[in-house]
Amino acid sequence: MHTYSWQPYHAVYPEDRGHLISGDIQVATDVHSPALNNDRDILVYLPPSYFSEISERVGQRYPVLYMHDGQNLFDPATSFAGEWGVDEVLETLAYETGLEAIVVGIPNSGKGRLDEYSPFHDPLRGGGKGNLYLSFIIHTLKPLIDARFRTLPERRHTGLMGSSMGGLISLYGFFHREQVFGFAGVMSPSLWFGQGAIFDYVQNAPFVPGKIYLDVGTREQGGSMKSLRNLANSRRTYGGVRRMKRVLVRKGYRLNRQLLYVEERWAGHNEAAWARRLPTALRFFLETAN
């Protein structure tokens, strides 16, 4: 296994250059993926109790959530269009409820994002490297994280989470790599990609024990009486997510126990919407993952 140097966040992303975070985030730079043949920084958020004397003495271990689009999770200076505030949400959860987790932020690869987050080939948009991306997480990244940090490595304590195409690969990964992942956060998923191949895939996959958080906004594609086309597209989008909810319920996932479905009225397809719904998703996972 390749050994990487873990540095404090601001040693890599200086605060005097506008980088702002909460809590403790460690960074390994230029982590190589043999599966994808590319490099990226990896960000690891550590919970407030991680370095406490008691936690270190007893060897306390934590659930791990692998999150896509890592540059959008913690820092407004690196985000595409605003951050999710994952660090602030988890700091608040820790102090108010005692729920804690390690979050591994995996930045997307820019132009390769769609390829990496798509488990299926789309005739118009291409893609289809999702299995290689999951292989990177499972065979390169997870061993690296488990060796360096005090994780709970078992599947019931290990999850995937993302939005849009990141939601699609999270749902796919939960079923395709059921021996590794025990929960999945599926926000505003791009279920239409690959001509909706994910529907047949999930329907035909064996039941996987665990937890699935699934959500959507009712204005994902915009829309008003002045923009009926966007409004119709939004309806198709949340109609598809409702359909996936029905598929999961028919498979045996009990609502509010194994499947939490959230539909937010008027919410769009953006980081602000996902940030609003993030606390609900994290509580759902961590109340059962610890």
C-alpha positions in Angstrom: 0.0 0.0 0.0 1.3 3.4 -0.9 2.0 5.7 2.1 0.7 9.2 1.9 1.5 12.2 4.2 -1.6 13.6 5.9 -1.5 17.3 6.5 -3.8 19.8 8.3 -6.3 21.4 5.8 -4.8 24.9 6.0 -1.3 23.6 5.3 -2.6 22.7 1.8 -5.4 25.3 1.4 -4.2 28.4 3.3 -6.8 30.4 5.3 -5.3 33.7 4.2 -6.3 32.7 0.6 -10.0 32.5 1.6 -10.2 28.9 2.5 -12.6 28.4 5.5 -13.6 25.2 7.3 -14.9 24.1 10.7 -13.4 21.3 12.8 -10.4 19.1 11.9 -9.9 18.1 8.3 -6.8 16.2 7.1 -5.6 16.2 3.5 -3.5 13.7 1.5 -2.5 15.2 -1.8 -2.3 13.5 -5.2 -3.7 10.2 -4.1 -3.3 7.9 -7.1 -6.1 5.7 -8.5 -4.6 2.7 -10.4 -8.2 1.8 -11.6 -8.7 5.3 -13.2 -5.1 6.3 -13.7 -5.5 9.7 -12.2 -4.7 11.6 -9.0 -6.7 13.8 -6.6 -6.5 15.2 -3.1 -8.5 13.3 -0.5 -10.1 15.2 2.4 -10.9 13.5 5.7 -13.1 15.2 8.3 -12.5 14.0 11.8 -15.2 14.3 14.5 -14.7 16.5 17.6 -13.9 13.7 20.0 -11.4 12.0 17.7 -8.3 13.5 19.4 -9.7 13.6 22.9 -7.7 11.9 25.6 -10.5 9.4 26.4 -11.1 8.6 22.7 -7.5 8.0 22.0 -7.0 5.9 25.2 -9.9 3.6 24.5 -9.3 3.5 20.8 -12.8 4.8 19.9 -13.7 4.1 16.3 -16.1 5.8 14.0 -18.5 5.1 11.1 -17.2 6.4 7.7 -19.1 8.1 5.0 -17.5 8.4 1.6 -18.9 11.5 -0.2 -18.5 12.4 -3.8 -17.8 15.9 -5.2 -15.5 16.5 -2.3 -14.6 20.0 -3.3 -18.2 21.1 -2.6 -18.5 19.6 0.9 -16.5 21.8 3.3 -15.0 24.9 1.8 -16.8 27.7 -0.1 -13.5 28.7 -1.8 -13.1 25.3 -3.5 -16.8 24.7 -4.2 -18.5 24.9 -7.6 -21.6 26.9 -6.4 -21.5 27.0 -2.6 -20.6 24.3 -0.1 -22.7 21.7 1.6 -21.4 22.7 5.1 -20.8 19.0 6.0 -18.2 20.1 8.6 -20.5 22.6 10.3 -23.4 20.1 10.3 -21.4 17.3 11.8 -19.8 19.6 14.4 -23.3 20.7 15.4 -24.6 17.1 15.5 -21.7 16.0 17.7 -22.3 18.7 20.3 -26.1 18.5 20.3 -26.7 14.7 19.9 -23.3 13.0 20.3 -23.6 11.5 16.8 -20.2 11.5 15.1 -18.6 10.1 11.9 -15.5 10.4 9.8 -16.3 11.8 6.3 -14.0 11.1 3.4 -14.4 13.8 0.7 -13.5 12.6 -2.7 -13.2 15.5 -5.1 -14.5 14.8 -8.6 -12.0 14.7 -11.5 -13.4 17.7 -13.4 -14.0 16.7 -17.0 -14.0 13.0 -16.0 -16.8 13.5 -13.4 -19.6 12.2 -15.5 -17.6 9.2 -16.6 -16.7 8.2 -13.1 -20.1 8.7 -11.6 -22.0 6.8 -14.3 -22.3 3.0 -13.9 -24.0 2.7 -17.3 -23.1 4.0 -20.8 -25.5 6.7 -22.1 -25.8 6.8 -25.9 -25.8 10.6 -25.9 -23.5 11.4 -23.0 -21.1 8.5 -22.9 -19.8 7.6 -19.4 -19.7 4.1 -17.9 -16.6 4.2 -15.7 -18.6 3.8 -12.5 -17.2 0.4 -11.6 -13.7 1.7 -11.9 -14.5 4.6 -9.6 -16.0 2.2 -7.1 -12.9 0.0 -7.4 -10.8 3.1 -6.5 -12.9 3.7 -3.4 -12.9 0.0 -2.3 -9.4 -1.2 -3.2 -7.3 2.0 -2.9 -9.1 4.5 -0.7 -10.8 2.4 1.9 -7.7 0.4 2.8 -5.8 3.7 3.1 -8.4 5.3 5.3 -8.8 2.2 7.5 -5.1 1.9 8.0 -4.6 5.6 8.9 -7.7 6.5 11.0 -9.7 4.8 13.7 -12.6 3.6 11.6 -15.3 1.1 12.0 -14.5 -0.8 8.8 -17.5 -3.2 8.6 -20.1 -2.6 6.0 -22.8 -1.6 8.4 -20.7 1.4 9.4 -19.5 2.3 5.8 -21.6 4.4 3.5 -21.7 6.3 0.2 -23.3 9.7 -0.4 -23.7 12.2 -3.2 -26.0 14.3 -5.3 -27.1 14.3 -8.9 -24.7 11.9 -10.7 -23.1 11.3 -7.3 -26.5 10.2 -6.1 -26.7 7.7 -9.0 -23.4 6.1 -8.3 -24.2 5.9 -4.5 -27.4 4.0 -5.1 -25.7 1.7 -7.7 -22.7 1.2 -5.3 -25.0 0.2 -2.5 -26.4 -2.7 -4.5 -23.4 -3.5 -6.6 -20.9 -3.6 -3.8 -23.2 -4.9 -1.0 -20.3 -6.5 0.8 -18.7 -3.1 1.4 -21.4 -0.5 1.9 -24.2 -0.6 4.4 -25.9 2.7 3.8 -26.3 5.1 0.9 -27.3 8.8 0.6 -29.0 9.4 -2.7 -29.7 13.1 -3.2 -31.5 14.4 -6.3 -30.2 11.4 -8.2 -29.8 11.4 -12.0 -31.9 8.4 -12.5 -32.5 9.2 -16.1 -28.9 8.6 -17.1 -28.3 5.7 -19.4 -31.9 5.6 -20.4 -33.0 4.9 -16.8 -31.0 1.7 -16.6 -30.8 2.0 -12.8 -34.5 1.1 -12.4 -34.1 -2.4 -13.9 -30.8 -2.8 -12.1 -32.2 -2.1 -8.7 -35.4 -4.0 -9.3 -33.5 -7.1 -10.3 -30.8 -6.9 -7.7 -31.0 -9.0 -4.5 -32.3 -7.3 -1.4 -29.3 -5.7 0.5 -29.7 -5.1 4.2 -29.0 -1.5 5.2 -30.3 2.1 5.0 -31.1 4.2 2.0 -31.8 8.0 2.2 -33.5 9.2 -1.0 -34.6 12.7 -1.8 -35.6 15.2 -4.4 -36.9 18.8 -4.8 -40.0 19.6 -6.8 -38.2 22.3 -8.8 -35.0 20.4 -9.7 -35.1 21.7 -13.3 -36.6 25.1 -12.3 -40.0 26.0 -13.5 -42.9 28.4 -13.1 -45.9 29.5 -15.1 -43.4 31.5 -17.2 -41.4 28.4 -17.9 -43.7 25.5 -18.5 -41.0 23.4 -20.1 -38.8 23.6 -17.1 -41.8 22.9 -14.9 -42.6 19.8 -16.9 -39.0 18.6 -16.7 -39.1 19.1 -12.9 -42.2 17.0 -12.7 -40.5 14.2 -14.7 -37.5 14.4 -12.4 -39.4 14.0 -9.1 -41.7 11.6 -10.8 -38.7 9.4 -11.5 -37.5 9.6 -7.9 -41.0 8.7 -6.7 -40.8 5.7 -9.0 -37.5 4.6 -7.4 -39.1 5.0 -4.0 -41.8 2.6 -5.0 -39.3 0.1 -6.4 -37.4 0.1 -3.1 -40.5 -0.3 -1.1 -41.6 -3.2 -3.2 -38.2 -4.8 -2.6 -38.8 -4.7 1.1 -37.3 -1.4 2.4 -39.6 -0.1 5.1 -40.2 3.6 5.0 -38.7 5.6 7.8 -36.8 2.5 9.0 -34.7 1.2 6.1 -35.7 3.9 3.6 -36.0 7.6 4.3 -37.7 9.5 1.5 -37.7 13.3 1.5 -39.4 15.5 -1.1 -38.8 19.2 -0.6 -41.3 21.6 -2.1 -39.9 24.3 -4.4 -36.3 23.1 -3.9 -33.9 23.2 -6.9 -30.9 21.2 -8.0 -28.1 22.9 -6.1 -25.8 22.8 -3.2 -28.0 25.0 -1.0 -30.9 22.5 -1.3 -28.6 19.5 -0.5 -27.1 21.4 2.5 -30.6 22.0 3.9 -31.5 18.3 3.7 -28.1 17.0 4.9 -28.8 17.0 8.7 -31.8 14.8 8.2 -29.8 12.3 6.2 -26.9 12.2 8.6 -29.1 11.7 11.6 -30.9 8.8 9.8 -27.5 7.1 9.1 -25.7 7.8 12.3 -28.5 6.9 14.7 -28.2 3.4 13.3 -24.6 3.2 12.3 -23.0 3.8 15.7 
